[in-house]
Amino acid sequence: MSSNMEIYNTFGLPATADRYLVVRDESQLRTLLSTNQINHPYLILGGGSNMVFTKHFPGTIIHLENKGICLLEESPSQDDVLVEAAAGEVWDDFVHYCIAHGWYGAENLVAIPGTVGAAPVQNVGAYGVEAKNVIYSVRAFDIFTGQERIFTNAECQFAYRNSIFKGTLRNHFIIWSVVFRLHKVFAPDLQYKALSDALQSACIKNPTPQQLADIITEVRWRKLPRPEQMGSAGSFFKNPVVSVEHYERLKSLYPDIVAYSVSDGYKLAAGWLIEKAGWKGRDMGRCGVYEKQALVLVNRGGCSGSEVLALADAVTDDVQKLFGVILEKEAIII
Ligand SMILES: Cc1cc2nc3c(=O)[nH]c(=O)nc-3n(C[C@H](O)[C@H](O)[C@H](O)COP(=O)(O)OP(=O)(O)OC[C@H]3O[C@@H](n4cnc5c(N)ncnc54)[C@H](O)[C@@H]3O)c2cc1C
């Protein structure tokens, strides 16, 4: 059987699979795992906002739709709360739910598309905050043995847009719920430049949690295409890290290069490299590089996954020729 999943990926790419399974409750999942009903290969699908479907998927797509947000622990003497959210919850709904309940720490991650279950996978990040800052533990099921396992924050091996679930344990565990440690006292992180600029132009010094979420949402959609208006997977490439020597060479050639120092060298703004290579706003076939943010590849209408890959390769080649830097894809290619 082939099922069409164009609506299940924000790029709006045509996508089919042999089998499509929706899982809503834990007993259903346990039965599926204990009776070996999941045909290999398989793919876990959340909101499909970080995926590029390039061909028919010859196996089972498991789409999680379990719901629920629950307060696990709250001690009046402590400033923190532990809150568990089901993997199938929409991430943005979760962030708003927390703000409404006075649980803080995730505001900067507002309006990131996708689900709670996918947030640990690539350690979603925005405006100076990453999911790893608020994730306490991850509850998951081993797809091979059906065993439940709790991963502590450290065991998730979070890194920049990465974790153990995107690395060595990719497609090995189904994340069923995530426990977050949030704060009862609002202590916002306003350091990120685009955010502090936006607050300054709105003449807001001490935003309320809701004001902060509103401003970030507005700034975000000024620069990124809304999935309902234009297909994309958000940032298509990661920001590459180069050695100090490599950075200094580039800096002498391109004094306006955008970069910041990290422990192992310099992180370069991939959007700047792509723009400088002449790709910002340029189309190739039915896809293109977004005119407001060169890090984002977009569907101009009816494009296929292979067209997206061809564009990504052309951009990567030009950036490599010009700067000697290899761009790594952030989006997951299926
Ligand atoms: C317009 C736009 C803006 C974006 N902005 C940002 C941003 O600011 N920061 C950022 O970090 N990302 C951003 N993204 C990328 C995307 O939103 C995130 O990667 C998000 O976490 C993906 O969630 P999803 O549910 O759509 O996951 P999917 O795309 O469905 O899946 C992503 C990966 O996670 C795996 N996965 C999903 N759910 C589970 C689960 N329950 N258990 C195990 N594995 C699972 C999948 O198998 C796949 O490997 C953006 C995307 C778009 C389209």
The ligand as a Tripos MOL2 file, in Angstrom:
@<TRIPOS>MOLECULE
LIG
   53    58     1     0     0
SMALL
NO_CHARGES

@<TRIPOS>ATOM
      1 C1          9.8730   27.6470    9.0220 C.3       1 LIG1
      2 C2         10.7150   26.7700    9.9020 C.ar      1 LIG1
      3 C3         11.4610   27.3400   10.9230 C.ar      1 LIG1
      4 C4         12.2710   26.5400   11.7400 C.ar      1 LIG1
      5 N1         12.9880   27.1400   12.7390 N.ar      1 LIG1
      6 C5         13.7920   26.3860   13.5190 C.ar      1 LIG1
      7 C6         14.5540   26.9920   14.5660 C.ar      1 LIG1
      8 O1         14.4990   28.1900   14.7930 O.2       1 LIG1
      9 N2         15.3620   26.1980   15.2990 N.ar      1 LIG1
     10 C7         15.4510   24.8430   15.0890 C.ar      1 LIG1
     11 O2         16.2020   24.1880   15.8080 O.2       1 LIG1
     12 N3         14.7190   24.2380   14.1280 N.ar      1 LIG1
     13 C8         13.9090   24.9710   13.3390 C.ar      1 LIG1
     14 N4         13.1870   24.3730   12.3470 N.ar      1 LIG1
     15 C9         13.3090   22.9170   12.1340 C.3       1 LIG1
     16 C10        12.2010   22.0920   12.8170 C.3       1 LIG1
     17 O3         11.1500   22.8950   13.2220 O.3       1 LIG1
     18 C11        12.7350   21.3490   14.0370 C.3       1 LIG1
     19 O4         13.7980   20.4930   13.6740 O.3       1 LIG1
     20 C12        11.6580   20.5010   14.7300 C.3       1 LIG1
     21 O5         12.1100   20.0200   15.9620 O.3       1 LIG1
     22 C13        11.1860   19.3400   13.8680 C.3       1 LIG1
     23 O6         10.0410   18.8240   14.4770 O.3       1 LIG1
     24 P1          9.0890   17.8250   13.7270 P.3       1 LIG1
     25 O7          8.0990   17.3050   14.7070 O.co2     1 LIG1
     26 O8          8.5240   18.4790   12.5250 O.co2     1 LIG1
     27 O9         10.1050   16.6660   13.3330 O.3       1 LIG1
     28 P2         10.2120   15.8340   11.9810 P.3       1 LIG1
     29 O10        10.6500   16.7270   10.8780 O.co2     1 LIG1
     30 O11         8.9860   15.0480   11.7730 O.co2     1 LIG1
     31 O12        11.4000   14.8610   12.3630 O.3       1 LIG1
     32 C14        12.7020   15.3510   12.5390 C.3       1 LIG1
     33 C15        13.6170   14.1970   13.0170 C.3       1 LIG1
     34 O13        13.2450   13.8100   14.3090 O.3       1 LIG1
     35 C16        12.8430   12.4290   14.3440 C.3       1 LIG1
     36 N5         11.7060   12.3470   15.2570 N.ar      1 LIG1
     37 C17        10.5890   13.1160   15.2280 C.ar      1 LIG1
     38 N6          9.7940   12.7860   16.2670 N.ar      1 LIG1
     39 C18        10.4280   11.7930   16.9380 C.ar      1 LIG1
     40 C19        10.1030   11.0170   18.1020 C.ar      1 LIG1
     41 N7          8.9790   11.2070   18.7960 N.pl3     1 LIG1
     42 N8         10.9840   10.0540   18.4850 N.ar      1 LIG1
     43 C20        12.1430    9.8640   17.8140 C.ar      1 LIG1
     44 N9         12.5050   10.5500   16.7250 N.ar      1 LIG1
     45 C21        11.6480   11.5140   16.3010 C.ar      1 LIG1
     46 C22        12.4970   12.0840   12.9120 C.3       1 LIG1
     47 O14        12.6170   10.6970   12.6450 O.3       1 LIG1
     48 C23        13.5120   12.9270   12.1690 C.3       1 LIG1
     49 O15        14.7510   12.2660   12.1780 O.3       1 LIG1
     50 C24        12.3400   25.1360   11.5310 C.ar      1 LIG1
     51 C25        11.5640   24.5540   10.5060 C.ar      1 LIG1
     52 C26        10.7500   25.3610    9.7100 C.ar      1 LIG1
     53 C27         9.9260   24.7310    8.6310 C.3       1 LIG1
@<TRIPOS>BOND
     1     1     2 1
     2     2     3 ar
     3     2    52 ar
     4     3     4 ar
     5     4     5 ar
     6     4    50 ar
     7     5     6 ar
     8     6     7 ar
     9     6    13 1
    10     7     8 2
    11     7     9 ar
    12     9    10 ar
    13    10    11 2
    14    10    12 ar
    15    12    13 ar
    16    13    14 ar
    17    14    15 1
    18    14    50 ar
    19    15    16 1
    20    16    17 1
    21    16    18 1
    22    18    19 1
    23    18    20 1
    24    20    21 1
    25    20    22 1
    26    22    23 1
    27    23    24 1
    28    24    25 2
    29    24    26 1
    30    24    27 1
    31    27    28 1
    32    28    29 2
    33    28    30 1
    34    28    31 1
    35    31    32 1
    36    32    33 1
    37    33    34 1
    38    33    48 1
    39    34    35 1
    40    35    36 1
    41    35    46 1
    42    36    37 ar
    43    36    45 ar
    44    37    38 ar
    45    38    39 ar
    46    39    40 ar
    47    39    45 ar
    48    40    41 1
    49    40    42 ar
    50    42    43 ar
    51    43    44 ar
    52    44    45 ar
    53    46    47 1
    54    46    48 1
    55    48    49 1
    56    50    51 ar
    57    51    52 ar
    58    52    53 1
@<TRIPOS>SUBSTRUCTURE
     1 LIG1         1 GROUP 0 **** ****
